[in-house]
């Protein structure tokens, strides 16, 4: 009898331990989120700097899927991510209107720069992005476009349209369908022109003969926003943890961390969350 009671007691302990492990496992699963973001936030090194600080503050792990902004937003529509961290305000506002994201929060900004061979055979150097693209078109200069529906690609296409060259980009225009880093590598290897976000450019090592040729135009302003994927559309979304990430990003602490990320003493992103 005592042996049976001992066996039952041992079984109860085993089941209790198994239940504890299961609950802990479920809790650990809930303590992680998927963030669909742009290649620029990853390839600039921002996430490698930012996410360990968020993990220390919250205990939440963040898995980043770095894509072009258009592809990242598509992930949100499908419910394949918990949070979107992107940089195409028109597309961001659209997904909120469609009900696939809850609300858009501005987080930070930097700017786009037009990169090209320092010898500048097309003669575009200056501050006017529209004039620069018109000259590239006229010269049939080699230009590498990301062509990937990213925020950078969307901005580039807007600038061609402003230059009245949407259908006349020149014979040297090539779409790579790739991220910012690969596009810069292609431009470096072929001494071509390319539009880039400044943060990725500053973190880019394979520059070759390339340099910044056009900067300072107010139209090159590059705003980033963050949104929670709507749990009403996709109930499996980790809404609590995702909102904690957003709240931390736009908090004074998160904004200070963003501001403190620098390369060679140069700040890459400038926080501007609404107060």
Secondary structure, DSSP 8 states (H G I E B T S, - for coil): -HHHHHHHHHHHHHHHHHHHHHHHHHHHHHTEEEEEEEHHHHHTTHHHHHHHHHHHHH--EEEEEEE-HHHHHHHHHHT--SEEEE--HHHHHHHHHTTSEEEEEEEEEEEEEEEEETT-TT---BS-HHHHHHHHHHHT--EEE--SS-HHHHHHHHHHHHTT-TT---TTEEE----HHHHHHHHHHHT-EEEEEHHHHHH----TTEEEEE---GGGEEEEEEEEE-TTT-TTS-HHHHHHHHHHHHSHHHHHHHHH-EETTEE--EE----
